Amino acid sequence: MKKKIMYACGIAAACLLLFTGMSLARTRVQALPWYEKYPMICHALGQTKEGDIMTNSKDAFLYNYSLGGRVFEADIRFTSDGVMVLRHDWDSDLGQAADFGWTEEEQWAVTAREFLEAPIDDKYKPMLLEDWFAIMDRYPDIYFVTDTKYSATVKEDFRIFVDTAVKNGYEDVLSRVIVQIYYKEMYDEVMSVYDFEHVIWTLYYIDYPGGQEVLDFMAEKSIPVLTVQSSLWNDNVKMQRELRDSDIKIFVHTVNDEGEGHRRINQGVDGIYSDRIVSGAVRQWLRSRQAD
């Protein structure tokens, strides 16, 4: 009997150690910042199952989520009646031109209702920003990288962005919004509207200003991630030397060729934006680099 009791106690202790170890491992993973957990950002919500890109559609999100995508970038535009929607611009057809009444010579912003009633490429579901926030609420493990393009009305735009979440009961999802800023002054403009937890500086509208200037600004504002064009990173050896050994995490955009993506990882970048590459591939490239 005594041996049986000791054996049972041993099994119980082993199970306790196993479950404790698993719990600690999960805690460590959960504690990692988004840019270390998820080295791939689905550009424009990623490609659809059929292979179409730049749709910013619900269908694209669902497909890429099923493949392991957890960080999603989307383009934001205003409709003619002042509603934020997920669309790259008001020039691209996306199979909606006929529904909008556009001509080859003239395109324009449509109303929110008109936008929602016109399927993208005749099959994909378009979304208001409010719809996307509802998805974020339903999927608490996803992050949203904003692409608001340049605007002279940054404060007003982000006030509408925040109000869209708050007034529809989705303020909690703002803790998983990653704001892309395009120039230094934009940081204070955005933060004066709402104290966002996550920010990326994207060298989208400006040239590379130089290593120390980048390092100083990002340290001052506690910005952990810098995004650069893939071609700029490839062509600028000075940039690579100045930044890849710093504490800054470097993401590049937009990379759809796996060979190019693999090369960028080997050149020292920490993540990529892509329409087509799946997150598992990027993780594998990073593991291979760390093993070398």
N, C-alpha and C positions, 0 to 999 in steps of 0.2 A: 504493500500500500504506500509506504514511504517513497519507494522508487517512482511509483506512478505519480505521486503528488509533485515530486521534484521534476519529473519529466514534463508534466503539465505546466509547471511554473516556467520551465525553460522555454517551452513552446510559446507561452504567453509573452515572455520577455522578448523573444525573437520577433514575434509579431508586432510588439510595441515599438521595437527599434525600427522595423521595416516601415511601419505606418508613419512613425515620426520622421524618418528620412524622406519618405515620399512627401509628407506635408511640408517639410523644410524646403525641398526642391521646388514644389509648387509656389511657395512663398517667395523664393528667390526669383523665379520666372515672373511672377506677378509684380515684383518690386522693380524689375528692369524698366527703364524708360522706353517709350514706344519705338524710338529709333534704333534701339539695340534688339528689341524683340522682333521688329518687322522691318527688314532691310529693303523691302520692295513696296513702292507706292503705285497703286492702280491709277494710271493717268486717264482722266475723263471717265472714271469708274471702270476702266479696262475694256477689253473687247467683249463682244457678245459671243454666245455659243456658236453663232453662225460666222464669226470672224469679223464683224463690222466694228470699227473703232470710232471714237469721238462722238458717241451717241449721248453720253451722260444720262443713260436711261436706267430705269429700275431693272430691266432685264440684264444689263451689263453687270450691275452690282450683284445680283443674285448668282450669276454664273461665276464671277470671280470670287465671291465669298465661298462658294462650294469648292473652289480650288485652293482655298487657304488664304486668300487676300483679306487683310484686316485694316489696311490704311488706304483710303480712297481719296483721290484728288478729283475735284469737279469744278467746272467753269460756272460762273454766276453772272447772269445778265438781268436787266430790268425789262419787264414788259412795258407796253405803252401806257398801261394803267398803274405803273409803279410797283409791280409785284416781282420779287426775286424768283428767278427760275434757273434750272440747270441747263445752260446752253452756252456754247463757245462764243457765238456771235450771231448777228442778225443778217449775215451775208450768205452763210452756207445753206444749201438747199435742204439736205438731210431728208429728202422725200416729203417735206412739208410745204414746199413752195406752192403747189396747186391749191392746197387747202387754205393757205394764207392769202391767195390771190396775187402772189408775186408775179412779176414779169422778169425777163432776162435783164431788162434795163433798170429795174427798180425793186428794191427790197426794203422792208421797214420792220420795226418792232411791232408785234401784234399784242392783243390783250391776253391776259392770263387764261381766260376761257378758250380763246381761239388756239392758244398754244397747247392746252391740255386735250383739246378735241382733235388734234392732228397727230396721229401716230408717227413716230420717227421711222423713216424708211418703210412706212406702211405696216409696221409690225411691233415696234418697241414703244414702251410706255414712257412718255415725257413726265418730268416732275417739277413741281414748284419746290422752292426751298423748304417750305412747310412740310411737304411730302417726304423730303429727304430727312428732315429732323425727326419725323415719325419713325422712319426706318432706323435711325440712330438710337432712338428710344427703345425700339424692339430688339435691336442687336447691340447690347451693351459692351461688346468687345471690339467694336470698330472705331476708327479715328477718321476725321475728315480734314483734309488739307484744302484750304480755300484758294481759289484762283479767281480773284475779282478784277484782274486787269488794272491798268492804270486809270485813275480817276482823280479829277480835281476836287471831288466832293467826298473824300475818304470818310470823314467823320459822319456825314449824313448817311452814306452808304452802310457803314457798320452799325449805325444806330438802327437802321431798318433791319439789318441782319440779326442783331440781338433782339429787337422787338418781335421779330418773326418767331423766334424761339420762345421768348418769355410769354407773349400773349396767347400762344397756342399750347402752353403747358410743358414746353420742352427745355426749360432753362438748364436742367441738369446735363443735357448733352453738350453744352458749351464747354464743359470741362474736358471734352475729347475733340474739340476743334483746334486745329493747328493752323494758325494764321500765317500766310506767306506775306512778308513785306518786301517791297521792291526797291526801296530807298530808305536811308537812315531816318529821315523825318517821319516816315510813315509809322514807325514804331510808336512814338509818342501820340500821334494822331489817333491810332487805333486804341491804344491803352487808355486814352482819355475818355473813351466811350465805354469800354469794358475791360476788366483786368483778366485777359485771357491767360490761361496757364501755359499754353504751348505756342511758340513762334519759330518760324524759319525765316532766314534772310535769303532771298533768291536774287541772284545777279541776272535779272531778266531784262531790265531796261537800262542798266548801267554797265560800263566796262569794269573789269577787275581793278579795284582801287589800290591794291598792294597789300602785302601780307600783314604788316604791323597795323595798318589802319583797320583791316578786317578783324584782326585779333583783339584790338583795343575796343572796338565797338561791340563785338559780340560778348566780350568779357563784361563790359559796362552794363549791358542789357540782359546778361545771362541767357543768351541765345545759343543753343547747343549745336544747331545744324545749319550748314551753308549749302545752298543748292546752286549748281552751275550747269551751263550747257555742256553736254558730253563733248562736243567738238572743242569748246574752250578749254576744258580740262586736258584733253588730249594734246592740244597744241601749245599749252603754256607750261613748259617744264619748270619755270620759275615759281608758278603758282603751286605746282605739285610739291616742290621742295619746301616751300614756305608753310604749307597748310597740312600736309598729310602726317607730319610728325607732331602736330599740335593736338590739343584736346578736342578740337572741333571735329564734328562728324560731317563728312562730305557726301552729298547725294548728287547724282547727275541726271539730267533729263534730255530728251525723251529717248530711251533706248529700246528698240524693238528687235534687234538682231542679237541672238544669244552669244555669238562670237564677240561682238562689240561689248556686250555686258560683261562677259568674262574678263576681257582685257581691262576694262575699267576697274573691276574689282582687284585685279592683279596690280594695277597702277596705284592702288591705295584708297580708292573710294569705299565708302561704307554702305552705300545703298543706291538704288536707281528708281527712277520713275519709268513705267513702261505701260504700253497698251496691251502687250501680248505675252511678255515673259511672266512665268508664274513664280510665286515667292519661294517655293521649294528649290528652284534652280539657283536663285541668288544665295540662299542659305548654304547650299552645297559649295558654291564657289568660295564663299567666305570661310567655310570649314577647311577647304583645300588650301587656301592661302595661309590660314593660321597653322596648318600642319607642316608647311614648308619651312 
